[in-house]
Amino acid sequence: MRVLIVVATAGEAARLTDLPADVVVSGVGPVAAALATASALGRGHYDLAVSAGIGGAYPGSGLEPGDLAVSSRIVQADLGAWDDSAFLGLDVLGLSVLPQGTHAGVFEVWEGAQALATRLGAAFGPALTLSTVTGSHEAAEALAARYPGALTEGMEGAGVAHAALLAGVPALEVRGVSNPVGPRDRAAWRIPEALAAARRGLEGLLAGAAG
């Protein structure tokens, strides 16, 4: 199985360059991730596109810094409209991320995702993508309530998944947890532990693919 790994930053990529996969640095955000993924998928054949890196953990997820999360689905969580204090998703608005059909920005993932999570002892649940990092307890709680079971917040997963969907390639998101979602308490961030967790997840994925 040939795997494409898409990360946002060169710092994340530096921990992964020796893995038996192609690693692409996209830049930050879903648009950059989608463009980089589409470009890579257009240049060669891949069996799986993976959005990987560090992320925050939502309230109620049970995740701590250094833990590993594997996506059960990938959600573009801030795509919609606000009506006063009510958030309206694309399904409510009758809109779609695709030019034809209905697709509200909730992307299914690679069929082997749950087995991978079980094998690695990783959490398995929704991975949310937002263009702006959540910065308050109230907003974090609201997102966790809107998307039950949400594990992690990142900025690229839905972009990778969208490009992969258009290319007919399965997608997956693998995140090492660096901090809780909420106020920016940099003293609580555990970046090295999160990078190590993300690498462990990718190593497990690639070992299984090779086997």
Secondary structure, DSSP 8 states (H G I E B T S, - for coil): --EEEEESSHHHHHTTTTSSSEEEE--SSHHHHHHHHHHHHHHS--SEEEEEEEEEE-TTS---TT-EEEEEEEEETT-EEEETTEEEEHHHHT--SSSSS---SEEE--TTHHHHHHHHT-EEEEEEE-SS---SHHHHHHHHHHSTT--EEESSHHHHHHHHHHHT--EEEEEEEEEESSS--GGG--HHHHHHHHHHHHHHHHHHHH-
